[in-house]
Amino acid sequence: MHPSLGTSQQGDVDTPVLWGVSFDATPLSGVVVEFIKLAEAFRQRGHRILLDIGYDIKEDKGRFFAPYADETGCLPSWIELSRVDGLADVAGYDAEFVRATLDAVSRGVPLPSRVDAVSAAIADRIVATWRRHQVTAVLVENGTLPENVAYTRALYQAIERYGQESGLGKYVLWRDHDLMWSSEPAAGKYGDPPYPHAVRPVNSPHIRYLALHEHARRHTLNWVPELNDIRVLHNTFRFESTEPGTTRSRFRAHYGIPDDAALVARFTRLVPQKRVDRDIDLVVRLIRWFADRGIDRPVYLFVAGDPTEHPATTAALHAYAEHRQVTDRVIFGGPLAPRDIRLGHGPERGHTVADLLAAADLTSFLTSYDYESYGNPIGESIASHVPYLSTRYELYDAVYGSKGLHAPVLEVSPDDEAPITDAFVAEVAELLTNPLLYRRVATFNHAVGRRYFAVNRATELVDELLDPTGATSICQPSPAAPEVYGRGGRAIVPPLTESARMTVVLPVFNEAANLTAVLGSLAAQRGPTGPLERGVFDVLLVDNNSTDDTVARARHLAATYPGLQVHVIGEPEQGVSCARKTGMDFAARRARLRDASTVDPRPFYLVSADADCWVDPYWLSELLTAMEGSKAAIGVCDYYYDREHFTQRPLLWDAIDRTLRCRAVTFGLFGGFPDGKGFAAERQAYERVGGIELSYQLKDGRFLNHLSDDWDFGILVRASGDDITYVPGSRVEINPRRVDHAIDEVIAGRAYGAGGIITMRDIRPGDPPSVSTDLTDDEALQAWEFSIKDFVPKNMILPVLLTPSLLNESAVVEFFTPGLAQRLAQRIAEIKFESRLIDFVPIHSYKSPSFRLYFEFADELFARLRATVGPDIGYPPPLPDCLQEIRDEGDAQRFREFVRYYCEDRESGAAHDYFGNGGVF
């Protein structure tokens, strides 16, 4: 394993070890549950799992220095409880010291004088304990919240010392579930902003920070703007429907709950901030609501939580239930293991939160306003197909409400006032008495929740920690750069070498038949004086769920080209746009990791290619030379068809040839726009604009990723002020299979779908050609007209629409003529003003104005093409009949007005269809 991947340079250990430390000081809480989820990913990769619950850190749970007893019964059997050796021997470190430190934090007064000495002594003991266990990875849960400043300081010291002495790279994940601004800020428990005594996260070669959601990440960066490695890891849940049958009956029978009772579940910590008293009030109100309407159905509340965590709260809740005269309807069931984690002891042996959810009708989360950082019980309920009710606590909308979930939500004020209203009770009761509504809510929330919370990032995150590049390699090992093998013999991509200047990103889906030609053309790349050095570039295949032997074929071919480095990563979301983005993002991240340790690194280029096209021998060297010489952000290749392929179809070739000639002129003038078939992006420029941006469209009621990701990326770069350069010597041959097998779609302007929905029919080499003969005259004219209508808005108008200042450049003025350039600039300004847009950069906002300018200036634009490309370009195709009728009226202003209506008519999609719907040849 590579030394930066969480193992020691001083020699491998037999079993890697994860050390977990929770600052929560309780064996069963949301913090510990999330630790278990992440630790499971480490366990699956062969790690031994040790957990320090934090009894020696947090003193307000009353267990400071208390020995472990039966806590393991709440945890999976593969977790070993551990703790730092010898903390009780640290002079001056006791519960009183921790209380005094927290009091100083809260009041904003100087910390106790012995904090530094205590921290140093604790750090010594942490390092010694990690040495004894041969720890290879650390997971810190809630370490920033200043409950124990001395311990947090010690932990940072220990991480740096142990990481350096053990030769570890990134080996620590530091996740904060609660921070000062989200944990009882009204009470001022942790002082006031900017929290001078809290230990601020630091940039470290050993630590990656995790935030629960984007709101938390932004707030953390507001506090520590310089922090450069903080990711979002949402809490995630395993989605499944509970099987209420025998589990429901068995659970209810065990606790004496009638089968026909309405059961409200609350699984939580029994502490004041959780406001379980509200659940008791709700049950009282529901009992009254049912009685007032003559409904003979009992209502029960089941409270699952550890009664020993805060005995005063437990006693107060029992007393309150007695006061409200519902002791027979409120069941305090004790602690239950998290979903699907079995208890190992006690009278509730075998019962889990999953069992409770199978037995419950509703889950309640009537918590206080400012205590929650996430709200796991809601997510677990959604995942278990159980409706929930909640207060609108401070982060409810950020985590759940913004997702459009259906639930009764009780408004709560910042001072935690939340009267249970008649309307709220009625909404809850309706769920309990209306089976159709109940099923609809449960099904809807389950479907929506799966979309947002079911993808478990825990495994991916652990893979990133253990393998910073996150990919597999099928390149042949070489003595100079041996491969590094991870779990199961799977090869892990080595870091970029110093000589690497480019990564070729190749999205693939069932392309086994094309790989021989594609990889062969890459292996045959040449430079000015001979074969291009293999170390200058590598190849990244992004497998997009291939069902053929694409990956195996790539592995075989790589072995036949010594030194050609071919790596493979996967992208589960179907679509070439997603696959290209994944590959480009990966290549950028890998280059950034390399360049971070390089003094004055040279530019690195991300190169896109298509698996069904073939590149010329000088493709890469021409790109590299042009990019280096121009300092452009994007290099656009020359895309061409092999003329010999069309010798029997001269009319089809004529339409294609005229299109390519037009493109050569405008690309030479404006630089063109990138096409996934072949372009290069400078890594820093790519990341400055946020990389490739995905867009989605509806087709037949389902969302599909848009196919214009490459084009839209070029628009972002163009609008940012960076240059795009056209590299005519870097040539890519287009696979003719679309014009061979779907010519009927091509000549009808439907090669890329219709109505603004841009899609492509999947065509494979074995498919029979749809047309083997040439086009008729009418078909050839139709094909040309769709091709040129697609070309002009995108290649003549769009560059100046995005960058109107181009219309002041001499070459552009000469191309358009001064008068046309001036009038184009004026109309662009007018359209921008009336559209109330700052610019036309947002995805697809350029289409309507580009279409409008085409109709308004078509005659003049075609005149310029005839003058610069050739007279065979001809004249503009006919207008749509509806616009021709308006033009025939002779009112130029009215024509312009109806052009706008036509181009902005999103419902019909007529304008998209007129312009070939995004592509022809």
N, C-alpha and C positions, 0 to 999 in steps of 0.2 A: 504493500500500500504506500502511496506517495506520502512523504513526510508532512505535507501541508494538509493532509486529509484526516487528521485526528489520531495518528499513531506516532510512536516515538522514533526518532532517527537513531536512537541508541540500541535498537533491537526490537523485534516484534515480540508481543506477549502472546501466550497461548490463547487467551480469551480477552477481547477488548471489553472495557468496563465503562459504563455510564454512571456517573455520580449525579444524582438529583438532589437539589436542596430547595425546600419550600419554606418561605418566610411566613406561612400561614399557621403553623403550629397546630394543625389538626389533621387527623389521619383520613378524614373523609370530607372533602369540600370540593367546590368547583375547580379550585386551583389544582388539587391533587388529581381530580378526574382528567383534566387536560394534560397533566404530566403523564398519566397512564397512557393516554392516546399516543403521545409523542414517543414515550418510552417503548411502546409496543413496536414501533417501527425500528428502533434500535435493536430490540430483542430479536426481531425477525432477521436481522443482519448479524446475529451471533453474539451480541453484547450481553454481558452480565449486568443486571440492573440493581443499583444500590440507591436507596432513598433516605435522606435525612429530612424528617418531617418538620423540623424546626423548633422542637421543644427547647433547645438551647439558644434560641434566637429571640423569639417573641414571648414576652412574659405575661401578657394580659389574659392568656388562656388558663393560667394557674398551674401550668405543668413544667415550669422552668426547671431544668435538670432532672425532671421526673424520668424514671426508667420506663422503657417500653414494656407494655404488658400484653394485651391481646389485640393490639392494633393491626396485626397482620391479618386478622380475620376479615377486615374490611378491604383488603387489597388482593390482587391476583397473587397466586402462589409464586410466580416468577420474580416478584419484587422482594428484595431483601432490605429490611430496615437497618439503617446504619446511622452513625453520627460521628462527628469529629472527636478524635481521641484527646482526652486531657483538658477539656475546656473548664472543668470545675476547678482545675489547679491554677488557672490564670488569675493572678493577683488582682483583686478589685472587680472581677467580672462576676456579677450576680444579678438577681432580679432587681434589687434596689438600684444598681447602677443603670440598668436598662430603663427603668422607670424614670430615673433622674435625667437621663439623656433625652428621652422622649418629651419630658416636661420642658426641657430647655428648647427643644425643637419647636414645640407648640407655642411657647411664650416668646420665642425669638431672642433669647438671652444666650450668653456664651455657654458652650458645651462644657461638661465636667473636664477638669484639667487632665485627667488620666486617660482620655479617649485615645490619644495617639499611642500610648504605651500598651493599652489593652488591645488595640487593633493589631499592632505588630506581633503581640504574643499569640493572638488568635490566628493570624496569617501563618505563623510558624507551625501551628498545630494542624491547620488545614493542609498545608503542603506535605507535612509528614504523613497525614492520613491518606492523602492521595497517592503518595509514594508507596505506602504499604499495600494499597489495593491495586496499584498499577493502573490508575485511572487513565482512560484515553479520550473521554468526552465528558462534558459537564452541562447540565441543564439547570439553570437558575430560574426559579419561579417567584416573582414578586419581590425581587431583591432591591428595587430602588425606593419603594415606599419607606420613609425614614422611621420605621419602627425600632430599628437598632442600627444607628449610624456607625457604631464601632464595628459591627459585624460586616456591614456592607463594605466599609473601607478595607477591612481585612480580606474580604473575598476578592476585591480588585487586586490587592497586593499579591494574594496567592495565585490568582490566575496568571498574572504576568510572570511571576517567579517560576511557577511550575511549567508554564508554556515554554519559557526560554530554556530551562534546564533539561526538559524532555524533548526539545526539538519539535514542538507541536506548532501547527499553523492555526487555522480556525478550529477550535475544539470546544467552544462554549456557545451555547444558545441561551440568551438572557431574555426572558419573557416577563413583561410587567402586565399583570391583570388589572391592577389598581394603581393609580398615581394620585398625587396630592389633590389635584383639581377635580378628581372624580370620586374620591372617597371621603365622604362627610366634610366637604369644604365649608359648609355653614358652621359646623362645630369648631372649625379652626384647629383640628387635631394636629395637623402637620405644619402649622404656621401659615404665613401669608406669602403670596408671590413676591419675589422670584424664588422663595423657599431656600434661603441661604444655607441652611444646615443639611439639606438633602444632598446626597452624593450624586452629582450629575453623571450621566453616562459618558464614557470616554471612547474616543476612537482607539481601537486596539487591534493588533494583528491576530488576536486570539478570540475576539468576541463578535458575534452577530446578534443584534437586538431584534426582538419581535414585538409587534403591537397587535392588539386584538382586532382592530379595524382601522380604517383610514382616518377617522376622527381622532383616535388615540395617536396614530403616527404623526399627524399634522400638529397636534398639541405638543407632543414630545419635541418635535423639531422647532416649534416656536420657543420652547424652553432651552433647547440645546441645538441651535441652528447649524453648528459645525458637524453634527453627527452624520457619518457617511455610510453606515451599514445598518439600516433599520428596515425591516420588511414587515408586511402585514401577513399574519397567519390567523385567519378566522377560526373560531371554534367550529368544529364540524361534527356531524352526527351520522350514524349509520341508519339509513332510511329503510324502514320495513313496516309493514302493517302488523300490529299485535294480533295474536290469535286469542280472542277473549274466551272461547269455549271453556275448557277444563281449567285453564290458568285463572280465569276470572272467578269461576265458581269456587275453586280451591282456596284462592286468596281471601275471598269474601267470607267463606265458611270459617277459615282460620281465625278471623278477627270478629266474627259474629255480625257481619254486615249482610242484611237481607239481599237476595238476588235482585229484587225489584227496586231497591233503594237508589236514589240519585247520589252518586259518590263523587265528591270533590276532593282531588288529591293535592297535597302541598308537600313537596320534598325539598328540604332546605336546611340550613343551619339554624339552630334555635338560639338566635341572638336578637337583641332588641330591634336592630335595623331591618330585619326581615319582615316585621309587622304581621306576624301570624295572627295577632288580635283582630286584624281586619277580616281574615278568613272566618274567624268565629262569628264576627258581626254579620258577615254575609250569610252564613248558614242560618243564623237566627232570622234574618230577613227572608230567606228562601222558604224556611218552614212556615212563616207567616203568610207568604205569598201563595203557597200551595193550599194552606188551610182556608184562606179567604175565598178561594175559587173552588173549594170542595174537592180538590184533587188528593186522593188518598195515596200519597207516595212519600215515604220517609226520605229525609236528606241527611247525609253523613259527610263529615270531614275527616280525612285521614291525614295526619301530620307525621311525616317521616323525617327524623333528625336525631342527632345525638343529644340526649338529655343532660349529659355530663359536661358538655362544652361550656355552657353558661347556666349553671343550676338555678340562678335567680330568675332568669327568663323562663325556664321550664316551669318553675313553681308559680310564677306570675300568670302564665298561660293556663295552667290547670285551675288556678283560682278564678281567672276571668271566665273560663268555660262554666265553672260552677255558678258564678255570679249571673251569667246569662241563661242559666238553667238548661244547658245543653251538654252536660257531662256524658250523657248516654249517647250523644250523637257526634262527639269529637273523640277520635281515637288517636292517641299518641303511640305510634307504632315502633319508636326507636329507630336506630340507623338502618338503612337499607343500602346494600352495595349498589354502585352505579349500574346502569343498564348492562345486563349480561355478564356481570362480574359477581360471582357467587360468594356469599358470606361463608366463612369457615367455622363459625361458632354461634352460640347463643340460641335463644328460643325462636328467632326468625331465620334459622338456618335454611338456606336455599332461596329465601325471598330477596328480590332485587327491585330496583326502581322499574325495571321492565315489567315485572309481575304486577306492581302497583298500577302502572299505566294500562296494562291489560284489563285490570279490574275497574279502573276509574272511568267516569263519564266526562269529567272535565278536569283540567289542571289549573290551579290558581297560582298567580305570581303577583300578589298585591303588596309589593315591596315598597320601601321608602324611596323618596325622590332621588337622593344623591349618593346612594350606597353601592349600586350595581355598576359593574364595568361591562357586563355582557347579558347575563340572564340565561344560563344553560337550560333550566327547566323548560323554558318556552321551546327552545330548539328540540329538546328531547321529546316533548309532547307532539310537536309537528311531525317529527320523524316517525313517531309511533302511531300516527293517524288519530290523535286525540285532540279535540278542540281545547283552547286555553282561554283564560282571561287574565288581565294584567292591569297594573297601574301604568300610566304614561310616565315612567321614571325618566330621569334625565337623558339616558342614552337609548330609550326604547325605540324612538323613531330611527336613530342612526343604525341600530342593529336589525330591528324587525319591522317597525312601522312603515319604513320607506319601501318595503318590498310588496306592499299592497295586501298583506295578510288580513284575514277576516277574524275578528275577535272582539268581545266586549272589553273596552279599555276605560279604566277609571281615571279621570283627570286628577292629578296631584300637583300641588303647588310647591315651589321651592322650599317653603318652610314645612313641607310634608303634611299639609292639610289635604285630606281626601275623603270628604263625606260620601258615604255610599248612598247614591240617589235612587229614587224609585225607578227612574229610567234605566239605570244600570242593572238593578235587580231584575227588572222585566226582561232585559236583553239576555241575561244569563238564564233566566227561567225559560225563555223561548227556546234556547238551545236544548234544554233538558226535556221539553215537552213536545217539540216538533221534530219527529224523526227525519223527515225529508230535509229540513234545514240543517240538522245535525250532520247528516251524511254529506251534504253539499259543502259545508264549512270544512269538515275533516278532509274531504277529498281535495278541495281547492288548496288548502294550506299545505297539505302533503306534497302536491304537485309543485307549488310555488317554492316551498322550502327546499325540495330536492334540487331545484335549479340553483339556489344560492348557498346551501349549507351542506350538500351531500358530497361534494368533491373533497376528499380528504387530502389536504396539502401536507399532512404530517410526513407521509412517506417521501414525497418529493423533496421536502425540506431536509430530511435526514440524508437523502441521496446527495443533495447539494453540499452538505457538510462533509460527507465522506468522500465525495467526488466533486470538486468545485466546478468542473466543466459540465457535469451532468449528462455525459453522453457515453456511448460505447464506440469502440474503435474496431475496424476490420482491416486496418492497414497492417502490412507486414512488419514485424519488429526488425529493427536494424541495430547493429552494435552501437551506433552513435547515440541513438535515442530509443532505448528498450521500452517495450510496452509495459504498462503497469496493470496487473490483473487484480480485479476486485472479487466480490462474492461469486461463488458458483463458476469460477473460471471466466466470467464475463470481462472483456477487456475494457479498460477505462482510458479515455482519450488523454494522451500526454499533453502537458502544456505546450503552447506555441514555442517553436524555436526562435532564436533571435533573427534568423534569416527569413522567416516567413513574412510575406508582405500582403498576401491575399488568401481569403477562404472562399471557395466556390460553393454556393448554396444550391442544392439540387433537390427540390421537392419531388417525391415519387409516389405514385399510386398504381400498382400493377404494371410497372414498366420493365419487367424482366426482358421482354423482347427487344427493347430499345437500348438496353444498358451497354451491350457490346460496342455499338457505334458511339454512344455518348462518352463512355469512359475511355474508349480507344482514342477519340479525338482529344480528350484532355491529356491522356498520357503522351500524345504526340505533339504537345505544345512546343513551340520554338521561340528563340530569341534572335536578336540581330546576328549573332555569330554561331548559332548552333542550337541544339536542344535546350529548352528552358530548364534551368536547374529545378529539380523536384522540390527542393527545400523552399522555393519561393512561394509555393502555394500548396494548399491541401483541399480536399473535397469533403463536403458535409452533405450526406444524403439525409433528407427528412422523410422518413417513411410515414405515409398518411393512411395507415390501416390497409396495406397491401394484403391481398388474399392469395396472390401467386407467389412465386419464389424470387421476388425482386431482391430481398435482402441477401438470400443465399447466393443468388447470381452475382450480386455486387461483391460478396466475399470471394467468390471464385475468381472473378475478373481482377480484383485487386491483387491477388496472388500472382497473376500473370504479368503485372507491371511493377517490377521491383522499384521500391522507393516512392511509388505513388501512394500518398496517404489518403485513405478513404475512411470516413467516420460515419456512424449512423446514430441518429436520434429519432424519437417518435413524436408524432403529433396526433392525439386522439380525435380532435374535432375535425370532421371531414371538410376538405376544401383546400385548394391550392393556396389561397390567400393566407389561411391559418398556418399552413405548413411553411410558406415562405417567411412569414413573420417570425415563427418559432426559430427557423434556421438563422435568419439574419440577426435576431436578438441574441441567440446563443453565440454566434461568431463574434458579435460586438463585445459581449461580456468576456469571452475568452481572450480577445485581444486586449481588452482593458486590464484584465488581471495580469497579463504579461507586461504591458507597458507601464503599469504602476510601479514596477521595480526597475524600470529602465530610464537612464538619464537621457533626456532629449530624444525620445523615441521617434522613429520615422513614421509617416502616415501609413495606416493600414486600411486595406480596402475589402469591403464585403461585395462579393460578385454574385449576381443572380443568374441562373441558367434554367432552362427547361429540359426535362428528361427526354422529350420527344423531338428536340432540335439538335443540330450538329454545329460545332464551332470550328472555324478555320484554324490552321496551325499557328497563326500569329495573334490569335484572339486576345490572349492574356497579356502578352508583351506589348501589343499596341495599346491596350487599355492602360497598362501601368505607365508606359511612357507618356501618354497623353494626359493622364491624371497628374503625374508628377510635374509635367511642364506647364499645365494650365492652372494648377492648384484649385481645380473645380471640385465641387462637392459630389457631383454625379457625372459619370461618363456613360454616354448612350451609344450602343453599338449600331452597326449597320445590319439591318435585317433584310434578307433577300431569299427569293425562291430560285432554285436551279432551273434555268431556262430550258435545258434539255428535257426536263420532265414534261414540258408542255408543247413539244414539237408537233404533236398530233392535235393540239387544241389552240390554234393561233388566236382565235377571238377571245378566249379566256385569258391567254397570256397578255393580250393587248390591254385589257382592263387592269390586270395586275401591274403591268409595266408602267402604265401612266400613273398609277397610284404611287409606285416606288419612286418615280422621277419627281413627282411633286414633293414627296417626303424628303428626298435628298436636298432639295432647295430650302425648304423651311427648317429642316434640322441643321443645315449649315448656317442658317441665319440666326436661329433662336436656341440651338442646342438640342431641341427635341424634348421628349419626355420618356422616362424609362419604361421599358417593357420587360416583363419577367423573363422573356427569352434571352436577354443579355444586357446587363448594365452593371456598373460598379458604383458603390457609394463609399466615400471616405468615412471611416468609423466615427470620428468625432462629430462630423456633420450629421450623420445618421442619428446619433443619440441626441444631438441638440434639438432636433425637431420631434423627438419622441419616437423615432423609428417608424416602421410601417404601421398605419392605422387601419384597423378593421372596421368595416361597415356591414350592416346586415339589411336584408330585404325580405319581403314576404313573397312566398310562392306557394299557392295551394294551401294557405293557412299555416305554413311553417316558415321559420326564419332560416335563411341561407346567407352565408357570408358572401359579400359582394366581390366580383372578380376584378374590380378596378383598383386593387390595393397598390399595384406598382405605379399606376398613373397618378393616384391620389398622393402617394409619397413624393413624386416629382413636383406636384403642385405645392406641397408643404415646403420643399427645399427652394423652389423658385420664389415663393412668396417670402421666404426668410432672408432673401438678399444674396444667398450663395449662388454660384454659377453652375450651369449645366453645360457640358461640352460634348459635341458630337464627334465620334471617333470612327470615321469611315473605314479605316484600316482594320478595325476590330469587327469581324464579320461573323454573323450567325445565320446558318441556313435554316429556313423555316420548314418544318415538316408539312408536306402538302396534303396530309391525310384529310384535312377539313374540306379542301376544295375537291378532293377525290371522292370522298364518301358522303359529303353533305352539301353538294353544290346547289341543290334545290333550296336549301336554307340560305346559302350565301347569296344567291342572285335575288332572293326575296327579302334581303335585309334582316333575316332571322337567325343568322349564324350565332348570335349571342342573345337569343331570347326575343322577347317582345314586351311592349307596354312599360318599359323602364326596368323590368326585371331582367338583369343581365346574368344569363346562365349559358353553359355550353353542353351540348350532348356529348357523352363520353364515346369516343370513337377509338377503336382498337385496330392494330395492324391487320388482323385477320378478317375484319369486316369486308364484305364485298363492296366495290365501288358502286355508288348510286348512279353515276353517269360515266361512261367510258369514251363518249364522243364529245366533240366540241359543242359549244353553245350555239344557239341560233342567233341571228342578228338582234332580235328583240331581247333575248336573254342576256346577250353581251351588253347591250345598252342598259338594261335594268341593273345588271351587276355593277357597271361603271357608275351609274348615277347614285346607287346606294353607297358605293365606296367613296366617291368624292363628297357626297353630303356628310358622311361620317368624318372625312378628313378635314374639311375647311374649318368648322368650328373649333376642333381640337388642336389643329396645328398652325393655323393662320391667326385665329382670333384669340384663343386662350392665352398664349404667351403675353400679348399686350394687355389683355384684360387683367391678368394677375399683376403685371408690372408695366403700368402705363408709361413710365419714364422711358421704356424702350422706344416709344414713338418719337423721341427726341434724338435718337442715335442716327448717325448719317446713313449707315447701311440699311437700317429699317426704313428710314424716310425714303431712300432711293427705291427700295422694294415696293413700298405702297404708293409712292409719289407724295410730295409735300401736302397737296390738298386733301387726299384721302387720309393720310396720317393725322392731320389736324382734326378732321371731322370725326374720325374714330376716337381720338382722345376726348373730344367734347362729349360724344354720346356715352362713352364709358363713365365719365364723371356724372352725367345726368342719370344714367341707370343706377349707378351706385347710390346717388342721393335719393332717388324715388324708392329704391329698395330698402333704404334705411340700414344698409350694410356697411361695416367698416372696410371689409374687403371680401373677396370671393374665395377665400381659402377653405372654409368649412366644407366637408365632403359633399360634393355634388351641388353646392350652391352656385357653381360656375355654369351649370348647364343651361338654365333658362336665359341668362344674359348672353351666353355664346350663341344660342339659337336665335335670339332676337337680332343680334348684330349681323348674323348671317343673312337673315331675310331682308334686313334694311340695306345691306351693302353688297348683296350677292353679285349683281352685275359688275361692280367695280372690282370685287375680289377675283372674280373669274378672269376679268381683263388682265389683272396683274399676273395670274397664273399662265395665261396664254403668252404674255410677254416674257416671262422668266423661265417657264418650263417648256413651252412649245404650243403651237397653234392647235394641235390635236386635243388639247385639254377641252376645248369647246366652251359651251355656255352653261349657265346654271340649269339644273333639271327643273321641270315644271313645279310651280308652287302647288301646295294642297288646294283642292278645289275651293274650299271655304275661304282661303286667303286670296285666291285669284279673283273671286267674286268681289271682295272688298277692294282689291287693287283696281279692278275694272271701273269702280266708281270714280276714280281719279282724284280722290282726296288723300294726299300723302299722310296727313296727320291721323286720319281715321285708320288708314292701313297700319301705321305704326302702333296705334292703340290696340287693334285686333291681333296684330302679331304678338303683343304681350299676352293677351288672353289665351291665344293658342299655345304659346310656349310655357305658360304657367299652369296649364290645365293638367293637374296631376291625376285626376280621376280617369281620364280616357287613355292617357299615355300616348296620345296621337303624335306629339312632337318627337318623343323617343323613337317611335316606329318610323317616322319620316326620315330621321337621321340614321337609320340602320341600327338603332338600339345599342350603340356602344362599340361596334366593330364589324368589319366585313372580311377583308383579307388578312 
